[in-house]
Amino acid sequence: MATTDVAIANENVSQAKTAKTPWIGLNMDYNHIGNPKVYEGFYERSVTVDYLDYQGSAGILATMPVYTGNLINNRINKQELLSELQEAAVKMTEAEVKLTIVQQYFTLEKLYRQIEVTKQNIINTNLRIKQLQSRVANGQNLKSDLLRTELQQSRFEVSVFEDTNNIKLVSNFLDILIGLPTDTVLKPELAETAIPVEEMSLKECLSEAYQNRYEIKRSELQVKLSESNLSITKSGYLPNLYAGASLNSQYPAQWPNYPNIVNFWTVGLSLNWEISSFYNLKHQANSDKLDIEKSNIALEATKDQIDKEVKTVYVKYIESQRNITTYKKDVELSLSNYKIVKSRYDNDFALISDMVDAELQVNEARISLVNANLDLIIQYFTLQYAMGKL
């Protein structure tokens, strides 16, 4: 739709330029004439005049603007600005689609990674259940320990089921965005080297955003468009000068004196100056000036909004980088804790509830680390979008 709007705007530019070309018209007419009656007095007596039965004429007329107070150029400039606005809209739409695809793509990767981690936990829990079944049968553990482990297993399976369904939903959304059949289930391919390590300062990010964001360019174009409207209004104060030429043929030219064909041509200039425009256009000009002021305010508001957006995304990006370090440490600590608890459990110094809690901590830590890595990638591309570089 945005691309079609650009094509429409370009056609409007071409249409506006046609105002500079000559206007050429052809007219022809034919009339059947009834014999007229001349009445004496108040319809007392009439005399029928033997008149010609027909009359015809043909003519060619051409006019061309010589000077229109720069009105035509201003209108062409306005249409060119509208075309640029539509082109900026296309770029904005492309960037939004790219960001949406990136976010959904890595969300899909998150779901696959979570399933991978959870399935490994299911395998470990299955082994734990088999051990517990034997220990419960031998009276070494309570049945409640087995039930608690089976409950944990059930939760893992529910998590996998929900993530699998979410994969289908996200895949469907991506299929629509990229034009694949909507029942295609997608699986991302992501190398570990894809995790960004680029260091950026907030000042650099803001500078890039002010330079690249099409929202700012559109607002700047809107200011120019408002100025163009004022120029068009001011054109109404100036006179218009046109050159014209015509060729006319008429038969009969006048009856009964000139019953033959008469051809004649004309060429000349016409000047039109609407004096009433000096007071009629006053309020329109004031309105256009206020519109320019409004567009400038909107430009500053757009810059403020982008400033806020860039700062927010930048903070989230830095936060994501630091979260990875934290979650890596969490995985190490949870694994160390799990080893200790397992050793105590194997030697009958810990309860099965302690083992379940330790396993859950490991599972949550691993999933948090996976999500943190992918959140960093998402925040990186979101920052690229905020900087106008996506």
FENFENSUL-V200720 format. One record per residue. N is the residue number from 1. RES is the residue in one small letter. OMEGA is omega in radians with two decimals (none if undefined). D_FIRST is the distance of its C-alpha to the first C-alpha in Angstrom with 2 decimals. Layout:
n->N res->RES omega->OMEGA d_first->D_FIRST
n->N res->RES omega->OMEGA d_first->D_FIRST
This chain:
n->1 res->m omega->3.13 d_first->0.00
n->2 res->a omega->3.11 d_first->3.80
n->3 res->t omega->3.09 d_first->5.42
n->4 res->t omega->3.09 d_first->5.07
n->5 res->d omega->3.09 d_first->6.23
n->6 res->v omega->3.13 d_first->8.81
n->7 res->a omega->3.11 d_first->9.92
n->8 res->i omega->-3.13 d_first->10.46
n->9 res->a omega->3.12 d_first->12.31
n->10 res->n omega->3.08 d_first->14.36
n->11 res->e omega->3.11 d_first->15.37
n->12 res->n omega->3.06 d_first->16.48
n->13 res->v omega->3.13 d_first->18.56
n->14 res->s omega->3.12 d_first->20.21
n->15 res->q omega->-3.14 d_first->20.87
n->16 res->a omega->-3.13 d_first->22.51
n->17 res->k omega->3.14 d_first->24.70
n->18 res->t omega->3.11 d_first->26.10
n->19 res->a omega->3.12 d_first->28.11
n->20 res->k omega->-3.07 d_first->30.43
n->21 res->t omega->3.12 d_first->31.31
n->22 res->p omega->3.03 d_first->34.26
n->23 res->w omega->-3.11 d_first->33.91
n->24 res->i omega->-3.14 d_first->35.94
n->25 res->g omega->3.10 d_first->36.91
n->26 res->l omega->3.09 d_first->39.31
n->27 res->n omega->3.11 d_first->41.21
n->28 res->m omega->3.05 d_first->43.92
n->29 res->d omega->3.11 d_first->45.96
n->30 res->y omega->-3.12 d_first->48.88
n->31 res->n omega->2.96 d_first->51.16
n->32 res->h omega->-3.01 d_first->54.00
n->33 res->i omega->3.05 d_first->56.73
n->34 res->g omega->3.13 d_first->59.35
n->35 res->n omega->-3.13 d_first->62.90
n->36 res->p omega->3.05 d_first->63.29
n->37 res->k omega->3.10 d_first->66.25
n->38 res->v omega->-3.10 d_first->68.19
n->39 res->y omega->3.03 d_first->69.93
n->40 res->e omega->-3.13 d_first->73.10
n->41 res->g omega->3.13 d_first->73.62
n->42 res->f omega->-3.12 d_first->71.65
n->43 res->y omega->-3.12 d_first->70.81
n->44 res->e omega->-3.13 d_first->74.54
n->45 res->r omega->-3.09 d_first->74.42
n->46 res->s omega->3.06 d_first->71.68
n->47 res->v omega->3.12 d_first->71.64
n->48 res->t omega->-3.12 d_first->69.03
n->49 res->v omega->3.10 d_first->67.84
n->50 res->d omega->-3.03 d_first->67.22
n->51 res->y omega->3.05 d_first->63.76
n->52 res->l omega->-3.10 d_first->61.38
n->53 res->d omega->-3.07 d_first->59.18
n->54 res->y omega->3.07 d_first->55.96
n->55 res->q omega->-3.12 d_first->54.25
n->56 res->g omega->3.09 d_first->51.27
n->57 res->s omega->3.08 d_first->49.39
n->58 res->a omega->-3.13 d_first->46.59
n->59 res->g omega->3.04 d_first->45.00
n->60 res->i omega->-3.11 d_first->42.52
n->61 res->l omega->3.11 d_first->41.10
n->62 res->a omega->3.07 d_first->39.26
n->63 res->t omega->3.13 d_first->38.24
n->64 res->m omega->3.13 d_first->36.72
n->65 res->p omega->3.07 d_first->35.99
n->66 res->v omega->3.11 d_first->38.45
n->67 res->y omega->-3.13 d_first->37.76
n->68 res->t omega->-3.13 d_first->35.38
n->69 res->g omega->-3.12 d_first->35.94
n->70 res->n omega->-3.11 d_first->33.04
n->71 res->l omega->-3.09 d_first->30.68
n->72 res->i omega->3.13 d_first->28.77
n->73 res->n omega->3.12 d_first->28.37
n->74 res->n omega->3.11 d_first->27.22
n->75 res->r omega->3.08 d_first->24.54
n->76 res->i omega->3.12 d_first->23.36
n->77 res->n omega->3.12 d_first->23.45
n->78 res->k omega->3.14 d_first->21.38
n->79 res->q omega->3.08 d_first->18.58
n->80 res->e omega->3.08 d_first->18.84
n->81 res->l omega->3.09 d_first->18.61
n->82 res->l omega->3.09 d_first->15.44
n->83 res->s omega->3.11 d_first->14.01
n->84 res->e omega->3.09 d_first->15.40
n->85 res->l omega->3.13 d_first->13.93
n->86 res->q omega->3.09 d_first->10.33
n->87 res->e omega->3.07 d_first->11.58
n->88 res->a omega->3.11 d_first->13.16
n->89 res->a omega->3.09 d_first->10.14
n->90 res->v omega->3.14 d_first->8.78
n->91 res->k omega->3.11 d_first->12.36
n->92 res->m omega->3.13 d_first->12.64
n->93 res->t omega->3.11 d_first->9.84
n->94 res->e omega->-3.13 d_first->11.61
n->95 res->a omega->3.12 d_first->14.87
n->96 res->e omega->3.11 d_first->14.16
n->97 res->v omega->3.12 d_first->13.23
n->98 res->k omega->-3.12 d_first->16.36
n->99 res->l omega->3.13 d_first->18.49
n->100 res->t omega->3.12 d_first->17.64
n->101 res->i omega->3.14 d_first->18.53
n->102 res->v omega->-3.11 d_first->21.66
n->103 res->q omega->-3.14 d_first->22.77
n->104 res->q omega->3.13 d_first->22.45
n->105 res->y omega->-3.10 d_first->24.03
n->106 res->f omega->2.97 d_first->27.05
n->107 res->t omega->3.08 d_first->27.30
n->108 res->l omega->3.11 d_first->27.72
n->109 res->e omega->3.08 d_first->30.36
n->110 res->k omega->-3.09 d_first->32.08
n->111 res->l omega->3.12 d_first->32.46
n->112 res->y omega->3.13 d_first->33.94
n->113 res->r omega->3.12 d_first->36.31
n->114 res->q omega->3.10 d_first->37.42
n->115 res->i omega->-3.13 d_first->38.19
n->116 res->e omega->3.14 d_first->40.11
n->117 res->v omega->-3.09 d_first->42.22
n->118 res->t omega->3.13 d_first->42.79
n->119 res->k omega->3.08 d_first->43.84
n->120 res->q omega->3.08 d_first->46.40
n->121 res->n omega->3.09 d_first->47.70
n->122 res->i omega->3.10 d_first->47.98
n->123 res->i omega->3.14 d_first->50.12
n->124 res->n omega->-3.13 d_first->52.32
n->125 res->t omega->3.09 d_first->52.65
n->126 res->n omega->3.09 d_first->53.67
n->127 res->l omega->3.14 d_first->56.48
n->128 res->r omega->-3.13 d_first->57.44
n->129 res->i omega->3.13 d_first->57.62
n->130 res->k omega->3.11 d_first->59.87
n->131 res->q omega->-3.11 d_first->62.15
n->132 res->l omega->3.11 d_first->62.28
n->133 res->q omega->3.11 d_first->63.09
n->134 res->s omega->-3.10 d_first->66.06
n->135 res->r omega->3.09 d_first->67.11
n->136 res->v omega->3.12 d_first->66.86
n->137 res->a omega->-3.13 d_first->68.97
n->138 res->n omega->3.12 d_first->71.54
n->139 res->g omega->-3.13 d_first->71.51
n->140 res->q omega->3.12 d_first->70.15
n->141 res->n omega->3.06 d_first->67.05
n->142 res->l omega->3.12 d_first->66.29
n->143 res->k omega->3.11 d_first->64.04
n->144 res->s omega->3.08 d_first->61.88
n->145 res->d omega->3.13 d_first->61.03
n->146 res->l omega->-3.13 d_first->59.77
n->147 res->l omega->3.14 d_first->57.80
n->148 res->r omega->3.12 d_first->56.14
n->149 res->t omega->3.09 d_first->55.09
n->150 res->e omega->3.07 d_first->53.79
n->151 res->l omega->3.08 d_first->51.77
n->152 res->q omega->3.11 d_first->50.28
n->153 res->q omega->3.14 d_first->49.50
n->154 res->s omega->3.13 d_first->47.78
n->155 res->r omega->3.09 d_first->45.58
n->156 res->f omega->-3.12 d_first->44.55
n->157 res->e omega->3.08 d_first->43.68
n->158 res->v omega->3.12 d_first->41.61
n->159 res->s omega->3.11 d_first->39.73
n->160 res->v omega->3.14 d_first->38.99
n->161 res->f omega->-3.13 d_first->37.89
n->162 res->e omega->3.13 d_first->35.46
n->163 res->d omega->3.10 d_first->34.03
n->164 res->t omega->3.09 d_first->33.65
n->165 res->n omega->3.11 d_first->31.67
n->166 res->n omega->3.07 d_first->29.45
n->167 res->i omega->3.13 d_first->28.87
n->168 res->k omega->-3.13 d_first->27.56
n->169 res->l omega->3.13 d_first->25.20
n->170 res->v omega->3.09 d_first->23.85
n->171 res->s omega->3.13 d_first->23.64
n->172 res->n omega->3.12 d_first->21.62
n->173 res->f omega->3.12 d_first->19.07
n->174 res->l omega->3.10 d_first->19.01
n->175 res->d omega->3.14 d_first->18.87
n->176 res->i omega->-3.10 d_first->15.58
n->177 res->l omega->-3.02 d_first->14.16
n->178 res->i omega->2.99 d_first->15.61
n->179 res->g omega->3.07 d_first->15.43
n->180 res->l omega->3.02 d_first->19.14
n->181 res->p omega->-2.97 d_first->20.99
n->182 res->t omega->3.10 d_first->20.97
n->183 res->d omega->3.14 d_first->24.78
n->184 res->t omega->3.09 d_first->25.11
n->185 res->v omega->-3.03 d_first->27.20
n->186 res->l omega->3.05 d_first->26.61
n->187 res->k omega->-3.11 d_first->29.28
n->188 res->p omega->2.99 d_first->28.71
n->189 res->e omega->-3.02 d_first->31.04
n->190 res->l omega->3.07 d_first->32.12
n->191 res->a omega->-3.14 d_first->35.09
n->192 res->e omega->-3.14 d_first->37.20
n->193 res->t omega->-3.13 d_first->36.72
n->194 res->a omega->3.14 d_first->33.08
n->195 res->i omega->-3.06 d_first->34.42
n->196 res->p omega->3.09 d_first->33.83
n->197 res->v omega->-3.07 d_first->36.95
n->198 res->e omega->3.09 d_first->35.57
n->199 res->e omega->-3.14 d_first->37.27
n->200 res->m omega->3.08 d_first->35.34
n->201 res->s omega->3.14 d_first->36.57
n->202 res->l omega->3.14 d_first->34.79
n->203 res->k omega->3.12 d_first->35.36
n->204 res->e omega->-3.14 d_first->33.62
n->205 res->c omega->3.14 d_first->30.61
n->206 res->l omega->3.12 d_first->30.32
n->207 res->s omega->3.11 d_first->30.80
n->208 res->e omega->-3.11 d_first->28.03
n->209 res->a omega->3.14 d_first->25.64
n->210 res->y omega->-3.11 d_first->26.55
n->211 res->q omega->-2.95 d_first->26.05
n->212 res->n omega->-2.99 d_first->22.81
n->213 res->r omega->-3.10 d_first->20.66
n->214 res->y omega->3.04 d_first->17.61
n->215 res->e omega->3.10 d_first->18.16
n->216 res->i omega->3.13 d_first->21.42
n->217 res->k omega->3.10 d_first->20.06
n->218 res->r omega->3.13 d_first->17.59
n->219 res->s omega->3.08 d_first->20.63
n->220 res->e omega->3.09 d_first->22.75
n->221 res->l omega->3.12 d_first->20.40
n->222 res->q omega->3.06 d_first->20.46
n->223 res->v omega->3.13 d_first->24.25
n->224 res->k omega->3.12 d_first->24.23
n->225 res->l omega->3.10 d_first->22.09
n->226 res->s omega->3.08 d_first->24.69
n->227 res->e omega->3.10 d_first->27.42
n->228 res->s omega->3.10 d_first->25.91
n->229 res->n omega->3.10 d_first->26.04
n->230 res->l omega->3.12 d_first->29.68
n->231 res->s omega->3.12 d_first->30.42
n->232 res->i omega->3.12 d_first->29.10
n->233 res->t omega->-3.13 d_first->31.32
n->234 res->k omega->3.10 d_first->34.28
n->235 res->s omega->3.14 d_first->33.92
n->236 res->g omega->3.11 d_first->35.16
n->237 res->y omega->-2.99 d_first->38.55
n->238 res->l omega->-3.14 d_first->39.18
n->239 res->p omega->3.07 d_first->40.55
n->240 res->n omega->-3.14 d_first->38.81
n->241 res->l omega->-3.13 d_first->40.62
n->242 res->y omega->2.99 d_first->39.86
n->243 res->a omega->-3.10 d_first->41.74
n->244 res->g omega->3.08 d_first->42.33
n->245 res->a omega->3.14 d_first->44.20
n->246 res->s omega->3.04 d_first->45.11
n->247 res->l omega->-3.05 d_first->47.23
n->248 res->n omega->3.09 d_first->48.72
n->249 res->s omega->-3.06 d_first->50.98
n->250 res->q omega->3.10 d_first->52.81
n->251 res->y omega->-0.30 d_first->55.46
n->252 res->p omega->-3.12 d_first->57.75
n->253 res->a omega->3.12 d_first->57.28
n->254 res->q omega->-3.13 d_first->59.97
n->255 res->w omega->0.15 d_first->62.52
n->256 res->p omega->-3.03 d_first->65.46
n->257 res->n omega->-3.09 d_first->65.73
n->258 res->y omega->-3.09 d_first->62.90
n->259 res->p omega->-3.10 d_first->62.34
n->260 res->n omega->3.09 d_first->60.91
n->261 res->i omega->3.07 d_first->57.49
n->262 res->v omega->3.05 d_first->56.57
n->263 res->n omega->3.03 d_first->53.96
n->264 res->f omega->3.12 d_first->52.99
n->265 res->w omega->3.12 d_first->50.42
n->266 res->t omega->3.01 d_first->49.36
n->267 res->v omega->-3.11 d_first->47.72
n->268 res->g omega->-3.12 d_first->47.34
n->269 res->l omega->3.05 d_first->45.41
n->270 res->s omega->-3.13 d_first->44.19
n->271 res->l omega->3.12 d_first->43.85
n->272 res->n omega->3.13 d_first->42.09
n->273 res->w omega->-3.10 d_first->42.35
n->274 res->e omega->-3.07 d_first->41.35
n->275 res->i omega->-3.11 d_first->43.96
n->276 res->s omega->3.14 d_first->42.74
n->277 res->s omega->-3.10 d_first->39.59
n->278 res->f omega->3.08 d_first->41.85
n->279 res->y omega->3.13 d_first->41.96
n->280 res->n omega->-3.06 d_first->39.04
n->281 res->l omega->-3.08 d_first->36.41
n->282 res->k omega->-3.08 d_first->38.13
n->283 res->h omega->3.10 d_first->36.20
n->284 res->q omega->3.11 d_first->32.82
n->285 res->a omega->3.11 d_first->33.71
n->286 res->n omega->3.11 d_first->34.80
n->287 res->s omega->3.13 d_first->31.55
n->288 res->d omega->3.11 d_first->29.59
n->289 res->k omega->3.09 d_first->31.96
n->290 res->l omega->3.11 d_first->31.37
n->291 res->d omega->3.06 d_first->27.60
n->292 res->i omega->3.11 d_first->28.23
n->293 res->e omega->3.12 d_first->30.40
n->294 res->k omega->3.14 d_first->27.81
n->295 res->s omega->3.09 d_first->25.17
n->296 res->n omega->3.08 d_first->27.83
n->297 res->i omega->3.12 d_first->28.57
n->298 res->a omega->3.09 d_first->24.93
n->299 res->l omega->3.12 d_first->25.00
n->300 res->e omega->3.11 d_first->28.14
n->301 res->a omega->3.10 d_first->26.77
n->302 res->t omega->3.10 d_first->23.80
n->303 res->k omega->3.12 d_first->26.41
n->304 res->d omega->-3.13 d_first->28.53
n->305 res->q omega->3.13 d_first->25.78
n->306 res->i omega->3.07 d_first->25.04
n->307 res->d omega->3.12 d_first->28.82
n->308 res->k omega->-3.12 d_first->29.21
n->309 res->e omega->-3.12 d_first->26.46
n->310 res->v omega->-3.13 d_first->27.92
n->311 res->k omega->3.14 d_first->31.44
n->312 res->t omega->-3.11 d_first->30.62
n->313 res->v omega->3.14 d_first->28.95
n->314 res->y omega->3.11 d_first->31.76
n->315 res->v omega->3.12 d_first->34.39
n->316 res->k omega->3.12 d_first->32.84
n->317 res->y omega->3.11 d_first->32.77
n->318 res->i omega->3.11 d_first->36.43
n->319 res->e omega->3.13 d_first->37.27
n->320 res->s omega->3.10 d_first->35.81
n->321 res->q omega->-3.10 d_first->37.93
n->322 res->r omega->3.12 d_first->41.03
n->323 res->n omega->-3.12 d_first->40.32
n->324 res->i omega->3.11 d_first->40.61
n->325 res->t omega->-3.14 d_first->44.12
n->326 res->t omega->-3.08 d_first->45.05
n->327 res->y omega->3.03 d_first->43.84
n->328 res->k omega->3.10 d_first->45.57
n->329 res->k omega->3.12 d_first->48.72
n->330 res->d omega->3.12 d_first->48.14
n->331 res->v omega->3.13 d_first->47.98
n->332 res->e omega->-3.11 d_first->51.19
n->333 res->l omega->-3.13 d_first->52.94
n->334 res->s omega->3.10 d_first->51.90
n->335 res->l omega->3.10 d_first->53.09
n->336 res->s omega->3.11 d_first->56.34
n->337 res->n omega->-3.14 d_first->56.81
n->338 res->y omega->-3.14 d_first->56.12
n->339 res->k omega->-3.14 d_first->58.77
n->340 res->i omega->-3.13 d_first->61.27
n->341 res->v omega->3.14 d_first->60.67
n->342 res->k omega->3.12 d_first->60.82
n->343 res->s omega->3.12 d_first->64.07
n->344 res->r omega->-3.14 d_first->65.53
n->345 res->y omega->3.14 d_first->64.34
n->346 res->d omega->3.12 d_first->65.87
n->347 res->n omega->3.07 d_first->69.10
n->348 res->d omega->3.07 d_first->68.94
n->349 res->f omega->3.14 d_first->68.40
n->350 res->a omega->3.13 d_first->64.91
n->351 res->l omega->3.09 d_first->63.50
n->352 res->i omega->3.11 d_first->60.74
n->353 res->s omega->3.08 d_first->58.72
n->354 res->d omega->3.12 d_first->58.93
n->355 res->m omega->3.14 d_first->57.59
n->356 res->v omega->3.13 d_first->54.69
n->357 res->d omega->-3.14 d_first->53.77
n->358 res->a omega->3.12 d_first->54.05
n->359 res->e omega->3.11 d_first->51.81
n->360 res->l omega->3.12 d_first->49.20
n->361 res->q omega->3.11 d_first->49.33
n->362 res->v omega->-3.13 d_first->48.80
n->363 res->n omega->-3.13 d_first->45.86
n->364 res->e omega->-3.14 d_first->44.18
n->365 res->a omega->3.13 d_first->44.89
n->366 res->r omega->3.13 d_first->43.42
n->367 res->i omega->3.11 d_first->40.23
n->368 res->s omega->3.11 d_first->39.96
n->369 res->l omega->3.10 d_first->40.38
n->370 res->v omega->-3.13 d_first->37.72
n->371 res->n omega->3.14 d_first->35.28
n->372 res->a omega->3.10 d_first->36.34
n->373 res->n omega->-3.11 d_first->35.67
n->374 res->l omega->3.05 d_first->32.16
n->375 res->d omega->3.10 d_first->31.54
n->376 res->l omega->3.13 d_first->32.55
n->377 res->i omega->3.13 d_first->29.95
n->378 res->i omega->-3.14 d_first->27.20
n->379 res->q omega->3.10 d_first->28.48
n->380 res->y omega->-3.14 d_first->28.66
n->381 res->f omega->3.06 d_first->25.00
n->382 res->t omega->3.08 d_first->24.17
n->383 res->l omega->3.07 d_first->26.39
n->384 res->q omega->3.09 d_first->24.70
n->385 res->y omega->-3.14 d_first->21.37
n->386 res->a omega->3.12 d_first->23.29
n->387 res->m omega->-3.14 d_first->24.72
n->388 res->g omega->-3.10 d_first->21.41
n->389 res->k omega->-3.11 d_first->22.58
n->390 res->l omega->none d_first->20.48
